Amino acid sequence: MRTFKKVKGVPIVYGRKNCQLGIVTDLTFCAPEGRITGYWIQDHRWWSRKHLLPLSCIQEETGQHVLVDRKDPFLLRNPSDDRFLHGKNRLLGRSVNQHDGGMVGIIEDVYFLPNSGKILGYELTEGLFEDIKKGIKVVKTGQFTVKNDGESLVLY
């Protein structure tokens, strides 16, 4: 199981010489399927464009680096996929509501399987003082059906 906080900033390397291709700066996800589709990568040149590394191109993933099997594994971003941290329809900071309208919390992180990208749950916050008092809340997606409702996610 992975979280965005664990993979952000991790280098992408290729080959036995560990040639660094870039670092993970964001995640891309497909909301209708409820899964992470890949890592948003920035390479070492400041003028370069960011690239998408699909999860299928990852050969090995440790806490220190992500090993890929090809020199150029990057793809163009699918227009239907959104990003977790940046972008118009980002997931970070989005509110999560119950089907009756009650607010559950605001998304802080996402838990997913590294091989398939299936989203297992969301880490939610209710604010600093509530987090100190009650602790951080984790909503597992297996218990609920999650629907995208514009500016928020709704649990059914």
N, C-alpha and C positions, 0 to 999 in steps of 0.2 A: 504494500500500500504506500502511496506517495501523497504528499501535499505540495501545494504551490510554494510554500515557504521553504521546503526542503530542496526543491529543484531550481529556484531562482538563483542565478549567478553561477550555476555549475557549468564548467567548460565542456564543450563538445570536441572530442578528439578522434583522430583517424590514424589507423595503422600502428605498427610496432614502435615507431619513433614518437608516438603521441603528438602528432601535428595538430595544433589547436585550430579549429575551424571557426569558433565563436563561443558565445556564452548564452545561456537561456535567460531571456528577459520577460517572457510572458507565455501563457498557454492559449491555445485555440480550442474552442469547444463547439459542438453541434448541439444546440438546445433541443430540437425535436427528438434526437436519439438519446440525449442525456449522457454524452460521453466526451472525453477529451480527445481531440484528433491529432494534436501535435504540439511541439514546442516552438515558440517564436524566438528566433536566433538573431543576435547581432554579432557581426564579425569584428575583427580588430581595427578595421579602417573606419574612421569617423564619418566619411562621406558615403559609405556604402548603405545600401538598402537592407532592411531586415528580411530574413527568410523564414520559411516554415520547414521544420524538420518533422515529418510524419512519424508517429510511434512505430510504424512498421519497419522503418529504416534503422531502428536502434538495435544494435547487436548485444550490448551489455550496459547495464546502468548500475553504478555504485554511488555511494555518497559523495565521492570526490570528483567523478567525471562521468560523461556519457560517451560510450564508444560506438562509432558508426562503422558500417562495413564498406562504404563507398567514399571516394574522395569528394564527390559532389552530390550529397543526398537531398539537397534542398529542393522544394517545390514552390510554386506560386500558391498563394492563399486561396482557398475556396471561398467565393463570395457569400455563401450561406453560413460559413463558420464565423463566430464572434470570438473576441479575445477576453481573457479573464481580467487583466489589470487595466488595459487601455482600450480606447475605442468608444464608439457611440453606444453600443449595446453591451458594455462590459458587465461582468458578473459581480466583481468586487464592489461592495457598498450598496448593492441592491437589497431592498427589504424583502423579507419572507413573511407571508401572511397565511393564516388559516383560512379555510374555505368560508367561514362565517364572518371574516373581516378582521379578526384579532391579529395583532402583529406578534410574530414569534421572535424576530430579531433581524439583524443586518449581516450580510455575508462578509466574513473576514478571510476565509480560506476554503479550499475544496479538497476532498479526499478522493483519490482515484486509483484504479489498478494500472500499473505501468505497462502491461502487455496489451490489454484490450482498450484501455482508456475509459472504462465504465466508471461513472461517478458514483461513489459509495455514500457520500454524505457531504454536508456543508457545516463548517464551523461558524457559529453565529455569535454576535455580540449584542447586548442590550444596553451598552454604555459602560463606562469605566467603573462606576460604583456598583452597578449590578454584577459585573464580572468579578469584582473583588468579593462581593457578598456571596454570590451563588456559584461562581465559577463559569468557565466558558461552556456554552451549550453546543452540542453536536447533534444535528438532525440527520438521521440515516435515510437514504432515499428508498431503501427496501421496504420501509414501513408505510410510505406515502407515495402517492402519485404527484409528481411535481409538474405544474403547468406554468408557462410563461404568460404573464398578464401585463404586458407593456412594461411599466416601471418596476414591477415586483414579481416575485414567484409566489404561487399559491399552492398550498399543500392540501390534497384531498385524501 
